[in-house]
Amino acid sequence: MYLGYSINDTDPAHLEEAKNLLIEQSKCVKAYDSQTNDDLIISGETVLSHIWTGDAILAGSPDSGGREGIAYVIPSEGCTIWQDNMAVPVGAPNAYTAMVFMNYTQYPDIAAQNAEYVGYGTPNKAAKEFIDPDMLADKRIYPSAEVAEHLQWIEDVGPALELYDRIWTEFKAAVGSS
């Protein structure tokens, strides 16, 4: 996105350009890891992190184990948008009960309680009438329409997945990461 391309771009030249940019900026990167980003920024080992919304908000909240001075922002170029999902595996021994539970979590008042507890936005429009207005007004959780225009879903890139794998492998080899 920094280069002006879609995160789902499949043009080999664009992906090569992105790889080269990542190789250059890797000199300033402590880790490529989606599991410890909040730990690294809370401890002060890093000053910038790509991090999930809820984790970032908690990282900036001393009451939740974070520390003062950490701010969550969406870059002007935009970023990925994501959602949590629930699913019942094929052959699950209690599929009916799982479906009843999943339906229960979507009742507006229950979905609102969940959203407030985890600190993430909810796509359940009916739940919003039960959510604290301060949370609904928090642009980190519910971005404005202008910001939302710059958010992109990660899509299946089809056969280009092999190209992505090759580019990522070349990147890791160039920077010596595993």
C-alpha positions as CSV (number, residue, x, y, z in Angstrom):
1,M,0.0,0.0,0.0
2,Y,2.9,2.3,0.7
3,L,3.9,2.0,-2.9
4,G,0.3,2.7,-4.1
5,Y,-0.6,-0.9,-4.9
6,S,-3.4,-3.1,-3.7
7,I,-2.5,-5.5,-0.9
8,N,-3.8,-8.1,-3.2
9,D,-1.7,-7.1,-6.2
10,T,-0.4,-9.9,-8.3
11,D,1.8,-8.0,-10.8
12,P,5.2,-9.6,-10.5
13,A,7.0,-6.2,-11.0
14,H,5.0,-4.6,-8.2
15,L,5.7,-7.6,-5.8
16,E,9.4,-7.4,-6.7
17,E,9.4,-3.7,-5.9
18,A,7.7,-4.4,-2.6
19,K,10.2,-7.1,-1.8
20,N,13.1,-4.7,-2.4
21,L,11.5,-2.0,-0.3
22,L,11.1,-4.5,2.5
23,I,14.7,-5.6,2.2
24,E,15.8,-2.0,2.5
25,Q,13.6,-1.2,5.5
26,S,14.5,-4.5,7.3
27,K,17.6,-2.7,8.7
28,C,15.1,-0.9,11.0
29,V,13.0,-3.9,11.9
30,K,13.4,-5.9,15.2
31,A,11.1,-8.8,14.2
32,Y,8.6,-10.0,11.7
33,D,6.2,-11.7,14.1
34,S,2.5,-11.3,14.6
35,Q,2.6,-12.8,18.1
36,T,4.9,-10.6,20.2
37,N,4.3,-7.1,18.7
38,D,2.5,-5.9,21.7
39,D,5.1,-7.2,24.1
40,L,7.9,-5.5,22.1
41,I,6.2,-2.1,22.0
42,I,5.0,-2.3,25.7
43,S,8.6,-3.1,26.8
44,G,10.0,-0.3,24.7
45,E,12.1,-2.6,22.6
46,T,10.3,-1.1,19.5
47,V,8.8,2.2,18.9
48,L,6.5,1.2,16.0
49,S,4.6,-2.0,15.4
50,H,2.1,-3.5,13.0
51,I,-0.5,-4.8,15.5
52,W,-4.1,-5.8,15.7
53,T,-6.5,-3.0,16.7
54,G,-7.5,-4.4,20.1
55,D,-4.0,-5.3,21.0
56,A,-2.8,-1.8,20.1
57,I,-5.5,-0.2,22.2
58,L,-4.6,-2.4,25.2
59,A,-0.9,-1.7,24.7
60,G,-1.6,1.9,25.2
61,S,-3.7,1.4,28.4
62,P,-1.8,1.0,31.7
63,D,-5.0,-0.3,33.3
64,S,-4.9,-3.3,30.9
65,G,-1.2,-4.1,31.2
66,G,0.0,-1.6,28.6
67,R,1.9,1.7,29.1
68,E,1.3,5.4,28.6
69,G,2.4,7.0,25.3
70,I,1.4,4.2,22.9
71,A,-1.0,5.5,20.2
72,Y,-2.8,3.5,17.6
73,V,-3.1,5.0,14.1
74,I,-4.1,3.9,10.7
75,P,-1.6,5.1,8.0
76,S,-2.9,7.5,5.5
77,E,-2.3,4.9,2.8
78,G,-4.7,2.6,4.7
79,C,-4.2,-0.9,6.0
80,T,-5.8,-4.3,6.1
81,I,-9.3,-4.7,7.5
82,W,-10.1,-7.9,9.2
83,Q,-12.7,-9.8,11.2
84,D,-12.9,-12.6,13.6
85,N,-15.0,-15.6,12.5
86,M,-16.7,-18.5,14.2
87,A,-17.1,-21.9,12.5
88,V,-18.1,-25.4,13.4
89,P,-15.8,-28.0,12.0
90,V,-17.3,-30.7,9.8
91,G,-18.0,-33.7,12.1
92,A,-18.0,-31.7,15.3
93,P,-19.6,-33.9,18.0
94,N,-21.8,-31.1,19.3
95,A,-22.5,-29.1,16.1
96,Y,-26.0,-28.2,17.1
97,T,-24.9,-26.8,20.5
98,A,-22.1,-24.9,18.8
99,M,-24.6,-23.3,16.4
100,V,-26.9,-22.4,19.2
101,F,-24.0,-20.7,21.0
102,M,-22.9,-18.9,17.9
103,N,-26.5,-17.6,17.3
104,Y,-26.7,-16.5,21.0
105,T,-23.5,-14.4,20.6
106,Q,-25.3,-12.5,17.8
107,Y,-28.2,-11.3,19.9
108,P,-27.7,-7.5,19.9
109,D,-27.2,-7.1,23.7
110,I,-24.8,-10.1,23.9
111,A,-22.8,-9.0,20.8
112,A,-22.5,-5.5,22.5
113,Q,-21.2,-7.0,25.7
114,N,-18.7,-9.0,23.8
115,A,-17.5,-6.0,21.7
116,E,-17.1,-3.9,24.9
117,Y,-15.3,-6.7,26.7
118,V,-12.8,-7.4,24.0
119,G,-12.5,-3.7,22.8
120,Y,-13.1,-4.6,19.2
121,G,-15.7,-3.2,16.9
122,T,-18.7,-5.2,16.0
123,P,-20.3,-5.5,12.5
124,N,-23.6,-6.3,14.3
125,K,-25.5,-3.1,13.6
126,A,-28.3,-4.0,16.0
127,A,-25.7,-4.3,18.8
128,K,-24.6,-0.7,18.5
129,E,-27.6,0.6,20.4
130,F,-26.3,-1.3,23.4
131,I,-22.7,-0.1,23.1
132,D,-21.3,2.7,25.2
133,P,-21.4,5.9,23.0
134,D,-17.8,6.6,23.9
135,M,-16.7,3.3,22.4
136,L,-18.8,4.0,19.3
137,A,-17.1,7.4,18.9
138,D,-13.6,5.9,19.2
139,K,-12.3,6.3,15.7
140,R,-9.6,3.7,16.4
141,I,-12.4,1.1,16.8
142,Y,-15.0,2.5,14.4
143,P,-13.0,4.4,11.7
144,S,-14.7,7.2,9.8
145,A,-16.1,6.5,6.4
146,E,-13.1,8.5,4.9
147,V,-10.6,6.2,6.6
148,A,-12.6,3.1,5.8
149,E,-12.3,3.9,2.1
150,H,-8.6,3.1,2.5
151,L,-9.0,-0.2,4.2
152,Q,-8.5,-3.4,2.2
153,W,-9.5,-7.0,2.8
154,I,-6.9,-9.7,2.1
155,E,-8.2,-11.7,-0.7
156,D,-7.3,-15.0,-2.3
157,V,-4.7,-14.3,-4.9
158,G,-5.3,-17.6,-6.6
159,P,-2.4,-18.9,-8.6
160,A,-0.3,-15.9,-7.6
161,L,0.1,-17.5,-4.2
162,E,3.1,-19.3,-5.6
163,L,4.6,-15.9,-6.6
164,Y,3.9,-14.6,-3.1
165,D,5.6,-17.6,-1.5
166,R,8.7,-17.2,-3.8
167,I,8.9,-13.4,-3.0
168,W,8.6,-14.1,0.7
169,T,11.2,-16.8,0.6
170,E,13.6,-14.5,-1.3
171,F,13.0,-11.7,1.2
172,K,13.7,-14.0,4.2
173,A,16.9,-15.3,2.5
174,A,18.0,-11.7,1.8
175,V,17.5,-10.5,5.4
176,G,18.6,-13.7,7.1
177,S,15.3,-14.3,9.0
178,S,13.7,-17.7,9.5
